[in-house]
Amino acid sequence: MTSRSVVIGYGHYLPEQIVENAAFEKTIDTSDEWIRTRSGIERRHFAAKGQHTSDLAAEAATAALANAGLSANDLDAIIVATSTPDLTFPSVATMVQQKIGMERGFGFDVQAVCAGFVFALSTANGLILSGQARRVLVIGAETFSRIMDWSDRSTSVLFGDGAGALILEAQTGSGTTDDRGILACDLNSDGRYKDMLYVDGGVSSTGTSGKLRMQGNALFRQAVEKLAATAEAALEKAGLGHADVDWIVPHQANIRIIQGTAKKLNVPMERVVLTVQDHGNTSAASIPLALSVGASSGRIKPGDLVLTEAIGGGLAWGAVALRW
Ligand code: ACO
């Protein structure tokens, strides 16, 4: 018998304000047509003034708890993947702990930019398999609108705000690939690519929170190759092949990256969950948002083999193969 980290609840939250591509035409030299064709994005949500990452995260957490039929004190741990915390410290996870009324266990944040949720899932799996926690709430939550340079047309049109959450629970499996739960993880980073995507401020350097800077085209060229390789590695570690994949749930940065990766993995686009058109790139929130949208719409069903993959600043990239 093998211990597995099984998804027993999911939920998401998107801020009320929706901004269509056309809104950017008023302030920068861009067009709805350019944004749609180059990125696949049509609209995105932005957090309201005074609405912080922990607020979005707590909303997604509350939805996931309701979906699982649990209360906050049934959880042992909270992990939040974010690069846009409310404050330098304490962690967003401990703020969520307070907001949802969890008075036990522990919480901490994981920062791997757009790959953050994959790293957080893998960390949660480690806690569960080592017996340190039985139920872990894993959240991806971001307010990237707060680190945009609104005069930079090459980045400001691409990002959005939101949060998604999963609850993982230790369950006993047979040790085969038929088991529900996380079957394999693959994590990577390479700090030599720092200049490709970074925020130009921070506590120990400028003393400011800074703005996002990205060499989009150079990153694009790295993305498809690295995403396909990490997805292949996760499948191989799980002892599975392309034909076993029911759903790819990719990081939602760019439709062309998603299509290129699916093609390399030999998985048709009908088996890819897409939210990039409605959410834009919500960094660490994009995969749990897409998982929650995919499951609540009835597409992702219990027993389906789901392959998540993401790349972001660091560069950091990775994939998780799990049976829903
Ligand atoms: N409107 C109109 N024109 C624009 C805009 C815009 N919003 N932005 C850039 N352009 C122009 C450029 O200036 C350039 O013009 P030039 O040829 O006169 O110099 C032209 O469009 C082409 O620019 P490219 O950057 O080559 O366009 P590309 O096809 O690569 O698309 C994009 C840009 C969408 C950013 C793409 O490169 C991309 O998605 N890259 C990867 C992003 C990504 O995966 N990020 C990872 C995760 S993010 C994270 O971790 C936080």
Boltz pocket constraint, residues with backbone or C-beta under 6 A from the ligand:
constraints:
  - pocket:
      binder: B
      contacts: [[A, 29], [A, 30], [A, 31], [A, 34], [A, 35], [A, 38], [A, 39], [A, 112], [A, 113], [A, 114], [A, 115], [A, 153], [A, 154], [A, 155], [A, 157], [A, 197], [A, 215], [A, 216], [A, 217], [A, 218], [A, 219], [A, 220], [A, 223], [A, 253], [A, 254], [A, 257], [A, 281], [A, 283], [A, 311], [A, 312], [A, 313]]
      max_distance: 6.0
